[in-house]
Amino acid sequence: MLIESGSPTGANTIGITLTINGESRSLQVAPWTTLLDLLREDLDLTGTKKGCDHGQCGACTVLVNGTRINSCLTLAVMKDGASITTVEGLAGAEGLHPLQAAFVEHDAFQCGYCTPGQLCSAVGMMSEGHAQSREEIREAMSGNICRCGAYTNIVDAIEDVMHAGAAK
């Protein structure tokens, strides 16, 4: 449940401010609203997917202050003041995020349902800087399930972007 700032507030809402994909938003939300439901249902940012709704598949992965999280397990009110990046916020004015372009180049998606979560998780993983080898990438991405089995192509895409960044 969302009530935009400036609208009459409901008795069961809490005011929060979030920066979503670079845009500051003042919102009134019900305290039980998950970040996933706020993004999808209330703000129409449907790139973030609802998969298992239990934090086990990673389809709902977004970046909160640059850190990857499962938005289905997070109440929106817990992230008051945070900066949220969804898949819609990865691309810039100059075009696709390098990881998005690499996913296209390596055919790292089939049905595409897991792709937004895979992309956000991979961006967060790369900024963490822990995964260097294919095995470490696989381990760090293990919370994101691809039902189509495009794992090899996903890892190829991530490796390409990581190596390109290291070469610069």
Beta strands, then each sheet from edge to edge (+ up, - down):
strand 1: 2-4
strand 2: 14-20
strand 3: 23-29
strand 4: 61-64
strand 5: 67-70
strand 6: 83-85
sheet 1: 1+ 3- 2+ 6+ 4- 5+
end
